[in-house]
Amino acid sequence: MKNNKITIEEVKKYWGKKNIPQQWYSKKKPFSLAWFNELAFKRFGKYYDYLPKDAEFEYHQGEDVLEVGCGIGTDLVEYAKYGAKVSGMDLGEDQVRITKLNFELHGLPYSEMKVGNAEKLPFADNSFDLVFCFGVLHHTPNTKKAIEEMFRVLKPDGTVLAMMYARGWKHYLKRCFIHGILKGRWMANGCSWQKVYNESSEVHGFTPKTAIHTKREIKKMFNKFPNLELRKKRLGEFFEYKPYRTVMFPKFVRNFLYLLNLESLIGENWFIRAQKADFKKDAKLWDVIFNKY
Ligand SMILES: C[S@@+](CC[C@H](N)C(=O)[O-])C[C@H]1O[C@@H](n2cnc3c(N)ncnc32)[C@H](O)[C@@H]1O
């Protein structure tokens, strides 16, 4: 979705200082190894427990991996731990500096770590086997441009793994109903739902842009990729997600909802796996039963 009204400078300014991602997960001494370790422990064990499997950290050994919008480098460090040749980039100087520190403290190597804009990636065509981009595309002014850039820097058989926000149940309840209608922010924002999403998303709110996408919109933006898999993840079990004020559903409720496979219907993240090459798709059950035999 193109949003011409906001500039990349506004986005860059917002994500600096108090909004540098993940920093509130740990109360240990900031920027120490123990701090980075606890951030990773909470991220992979609690807040985004689907990531270790879906981000395929273990399966890109020896490959060239780029993270677009790397934040403080928690995910990129995981690819490096498993032997990928990693590069990272982010709009913010602070994020890039902190990511470099994260690698240094872990004693892990990286190829390139750059300040830059996802909409104009500072990397050559056909450079990466994997481009990973988590929670970034819905914040950049021209999302379609950033997706085209990821396509450009991928090798011909490369893959994009990305997370973008989906319209899960919490989107309608918290953003639309509670914030937009009950608190009167939809009216106050000139009946603009986009402005309601911008100000009610993220830990401290009031983002320059937070787009919440439908499946159709994502498919359209990724239309250059011949192979596209979209899955809804994360039930929205963190009803409140403020620093040290996370409120979760009780475990038995969560387990019941997962048992009913409701994550794929009402989940709040789109996890996207897009391939540049037109690999043959898996056969459908119908094909196997009626066409192949
Ligand atoms: C919600 S944080 C996600 C960071 C990290 N991927 C994570 O999951 O913790 C959004 C990050 O995207 C970066 N960002 C936003 N727009 C960007 C752009 N156009 N190019 C590069 N980075 C961008 C911000 O600076 C910020 O660090």
The ligand as a MOL file (V3000), in Angstrom:
LIG
                    3D

  0  0  0     0  0            999 V3000
M  V30 BEGIN CTAB
M  V30 COUNTS 27 29 0 0 0
M  V30 BEGIN ATOM
M  V30 1 C 9.1350 -2.9080 14.4120 0
M  V30 2 S 10.8290 -2.6640 14.0870 0 CHG=1
M  V30 3 C 11.3000 -4.3090 13.5960 0
M  V30 4 C 12.7770 -4.5310 13.7720 0
M  V30 5 C 13.2110 -6.0030 13.7500 0
M  V30 6 N 13.0220 -6.5950 12.4720 0
M  V30 7 C 12.4550 -6.7460 14.8220 0
M  V30 8 O 11.6270 -7.5890 14.5000 0
M  V30 9 O 12.6930 -6.4740 15.9990 0 CHG=-1
M  V30 10 C 10.8660 -1.7900 12.5810 0
M  V30 11 C 12.2850 -1.5290 12.0800 0
M  V30 12 O 12.2280 -1.2770 10.6930 0
M  V30 13 C 13.0800 -0.2170 10.3820 0
M  V30 14 N 12.5870 0.3820 9.1390 0
M  V30 15 C 11.3730 0.9580 8.9100 0
M  V30 16 N 11.3120 1.3680 7.6360 0
M  V30 17 C 12.4840 1.0310 7.0500 0
M  V30 18 C 13.0180 1.2080 5.7500 0
M  V30 19 N 12.3310 1.8110 4.7840 0
M  V30 20 N 14.2610 0.7400 5.5060 0
M  V30 21 C 14.9890 0.1300 6.4720 0
M  V30 22 N 14.5410 -0.0630 7.7220 0
M  V30 23 C 13.2950 0.3870 8.0030 0
M  V30 24 C 13.0180 0.6960 11.5930 0
M  V30 25 O 14.1320 1.5430 11.6680 0
M  V30 26 C 12.9530 -0.3110 12.7280 0
M  V30 27 O 14.2390 -0.6550 13.1940 0
M  V30 END ATOM
M  V30 BEGIN BOND
M  V30 1 1 1 2
M  V30 2 1 2 3
M  V30 3 1 2 10
M  V30 4 1 3 4
M  V30 5 1 4 5
M  V30 6 1 5 6
M  V30 7 1 5 7
M  V30 8 2 7 8
M  V30 9 1 7 9
M  V30 10 1 10 11
M  V30 11 1 11 12
M  V30 12 1 11 26
M  V30 13 1 12 13
M  V30 14 1 13 14
M  V30 15 1 13 24
M  V30 16 1 14 15
M  V30 17 1 14 23
M  V30 18 2 15 16
M  V30 19 1 16 17
M  V30 20 1 17 18
M  V30 21 2 17 23
M  V30 22 1 18 19
M  V30 23 2 18 20
M  V30 24 1 20 21
M  V30 25 2 21 22
M  V30 26 1 22 23
M  V30 27 1 24 25
M  V30 28 1 24 26
M  V30 29 1 26 27
M  V30 END BOND
M  V30 END CTAB
M  END
